[in-house]
């Protein structure tokens, strides 16, 4: 992993590791809440974890699978049942 990932805007690259560890991010919609899903982007994968239990092993998704998941969310294809 080179520590960077192509950014969504132009040619900018966002850092994805810090001191050799994944750089975890959570949505700005979470505010100061501590009950959010955090994600970290790596080479060909996206890691997800519960912000309340960061010591647990994260879930790992392929980049295409994560992209399909986000698309389904934005198109309201997931009903939560």
C-alpha positions as CSV (number, residue, x, y, z in Angstrom):
1,X,0.0,0.0,0.0
2,X,1.5,3.3,-1.0
3,X,-0.4,5.4,1.6
4,X,-2.6,7.1,-0.9
5,X,-5.8,6.4,-2.8
6,X,-7.1,8.2,-5.8
7,X,-9.4,11.0,-4.7
8,X,-12.9,11.6,-6.2
9,X,-12.1,15.1,-7.2
10,X,-9.7,15.5,-10.0
11,X,-6.2,14.1,-9.5
12,X,-6.1,14.7,-5.8
13,X,-5.0,11.8,-3.7
14,X,-6.3,11.2,-0.1
15,X,-4.1,9.7,2.5
16,X,-5.4,6.2,3.6
17,X,-2.7,5.2,6.2
18,X,-1.1,6.9,9.1
19,X,1.9,5.4,10.8
20,X,1.3,2.2,8.9
21,X,-2.3,1.8,10.2
22,X,-5.5,2.4,8.3
23,X,-6.8,5.9,8.4
24,X,-10.4,5.5,9.8
25,X,-13.0,8.0,8.8
26,X,-16.7,8.5,9.7
27,X,-19.4,10.5,8.1
28,X,-19.7,14.1,8.9
29,X,-23.4,13.4,9.5
30,X,-22.4,11.5,12.7
31,X,-21.3,14.8,14.3
32,X,-19.8,14.1,17.7
33,X,-21.8,10.8,18.1
34,X,-19.8,7.7,18.8
35,X,-22.3,5.3,17.2
36,X,-21.2,5.4,13.6
37,X,-19.7,3.1,11.1
38,X,-16.1,4.0,10.3
39,X,-14.4,3.1,7.0
40,X,-10.8,2.9,5.9
41,X,-9.8,2.6,2.2
42,X,-6.9,0.3,1.2
43,X,-5.5,-1.3,-1.9
44,X,-8.5,-2.8,-3.5
45,X,-10.5,-3.1,-0.3
46,X,-12.6,-1.0,2.1
47,X,-12.6,-1.8,5.8
48,X,-15.6,-1.1,8.0
49,X,-15.9,-1.1,11.8
50,X,-18.2,-0.1,14.6
51,X,-16.9,3.1,16.1
52,X,-18.0,1.9,19.6
53,X,-15.7,-1.1,19.3
54,X,-12.7,-0.1,17.3
55,X,-10.6,-3.0,18.8
56,X,-12.7,-5.6,17.0
57,X,-11.6,-7.0,13.7
58,X,-13.1,-4.9,10.9
59,X,-15.2,-6.2,8.0
60,X,-13.4,-6.2,4.7
61,X,-15.1,-5.5,1.3
62,X,-13.8,-5.4,-2.2
63,X,-13.8,-2.0,-3.7
64,X,-16.4,-3.0,-6.3
65,X,-18.7,-4.6,-3.6
66,X,-18.5,-1.4,-1.5
67,X,-19.2,0.8,-4.5
68,X,-22.3,-1.3,-5.3
69,X,-23.4,-1.1,-1.6
70,X,-23.1,2.7,-1.6
71,X,-25.0,2.9,-5.0
72,X,-27.8,0.8,-3.5
73,X,-28.0,3.1,-0.5
74,X,-28.2,6.3,-2.6
75,X,-30.8,4.7,-4.8
76,X,-32.8,3.6,-1.8
77,X,-32.7,0.0,-2.9
78,X,-32.1,-1.3,0.7
79,X,-35.2,-1.4,2.9
80,X,-33.6,-2.4,6.2
81,X,-35.7,-5.6,6.6
